[in-house]
Amino acid sequence: MHVPLTTADFCYRARTVHPARLGAVDEPGVPGALGRLTYGELMLRCDGMAAALDRMGIGAGERVAIVSPNAVKLLIALYATTGTGRILVPINFRLTGEEARYIVDDAGASLLLVDAELDERLAAVTAPRRIVLDGEHDAELFAPADAPVEWPALDEDAPATINYTSGTTAAPKGVILTHRSHWLNAAAVGWGFGLAEADRYLHTLPIFHVNGWGLPLACAALGVPQVIQREVRGPEILRRVDAEAITLLCGAAPVAATIEQAAQQLRDVGAPVPGQGRTRMVSGGAPTPAAVIEQFERATGWEMIHAYGLSETGPVLTANRVLPSEGLSPADRARRLAAAGAPLLGVRLHTGPAGEVLARTAKTTDGDWNNPDATAQAFTDDGWFRTGDGGTFDDGVLRITDRKKDVIVTGGENVSSLQVEAVLHQHPDVLDAAIIGVPHERWGETPKALVVLKDGAAFDEPALIAYCREHLAGFQCPTSVERRDTLPRTATGKIQKYLLREPYWR
Ligand code: AMP
């Protein structure tokens, strides 16, 4: 008998196996926040939401869009809409009104849920029904049911979510992820990150970003308490890690950097850093250079795990864990951890002729919403998904060398911007760095460095170039360096290189 794999399986396990365990802790002080809920209580709220959607006449296959920073209501929406056959469209809460409206319209959402703080900015974003998450207008939607409600049977190949990608160069595209994709991803991620019943998870990673990489489902299955972190601020994250005995969190390299700075400040005054020897942080979604990993582990005393993936692949493809018991030096650990790592269960990898990373996994999207052509182009003729990233896959370990469109071709030689950035990150004065190709009369293009310096450091262009020359071949070295106060990044931590390149190519 073929029993479908669906997101409802994770909810079933949460409510049946550990209803009395702490399920979710909401951000305090937010109007309408839900406080501390056991998994039993959380699931009754999901039943309540399912019943409310029934009453509104929102049926299976209809889209429910939500724009919200991390919140327990976003978790409930993920469980209750997908688990009952509706499709959730989680939207990046940092988008402009125009961008959010494009997504809501493209998805054809019947219902739009908007965080109270975003209501004004997104006033022009509408749908047939629009509810503000302020504790008043959404009271009925998030009221708990009196008793558990039976959820309908679902098809594992039906869409569960549509996740719109950042759309750095074109209109955002809606990546359809099915129930089967969610299921396989959550199980594989749970293993890859070593998730276990005794963990306590902090939601620093935005849940809208590819559904929190599957952690909301994996945590529910194992009864792992989920603590909401609404804003990413280093000192506050450390306070939660302490107060809630957190053992696991995820984020991109900039999140790691803010935690590292806060931890270093504690060390500077001789105060203990919470979570030492206990907490793991998964860094992914954007490159994390070895120097950042080493500084992070040194300052926090936590273990870093590296992960790599794309929205289209559900998302996580690889995880890199180097057990502290292996006893490597901090620098050797960081060097190993800078690789994207080993394919998760159910993921096959290889590199194509041009060095592009190709992936085959049952959790890769079947298509883009309203855009079947884009999907066809994403696969090779023999069915491998093109990641658009350059890399190597040797001895079971994937290394990302660069996004294909960020590779710099100078005098016929390819320069990996990530490799040069990794060297600059090792320099004691450099806080952040981006390498871009700028036009050059003789070489076509040439590498240019844009750097953010640490507080108190003096800018010395020749010294930074000389430092690169010590560690890289001549053609790889930046021929010019500019100082910046910050580098533009997406909500998921990627440096927006097209913005940096644009003024030089105009
Ligand atoms: P998204 O679909 O928005 O999550 O973006 C996926 C892209 O992020 C990938 O194609 C990579 O270019 C980049 N990315 C994600 N994780 C990593 C990583 N660990 N190292 C380098 N690049 C990454």
Residues whose N, C-alpha, C, O or C-beta is under 5 A from the ligand:
A	BS01	AMP	S283 G284 G285 A286 P287 T288 A307 Y308 G309 L310 S311 E312 T387 D389 I400 R403
